[in-house]
């Protein structure tokens, strides 16, 4: 019974890790987009 619980925990950890890895790689900006500098002036 302990081995079954261990396997389920490992599957949840690996699934969450893969999900985070996939979402982190999907939000890359296109190469022609340039970052804008922050303005120190307050409106």
C-alpha positions, -999 to +999 in steps of 0.1 A: +000+000+000+029+024+008+044+018-026+012+027-044+009+060-025+046+067-033+040+061-070+009+084-070+029+112-053+057+108-078+033+110-107+017+142-093+051+158-088+063+149-123+030+160-138+032+194-121+068+199-130+061+191-167+031+214-167+052+243-152+079+236-177+055+237-206+038+269-196+072+286-189+083+278-225+051+289-242+053+326-232+084+337-252+082+370-270+088+372-307+123+383-317+112+417-332+096+429-299+119+452-279+114+460-242+105+496-232+125+513-204+107+523-173+099+560-169+110+576-136+083+603-139+051+598-120+018+609-136 
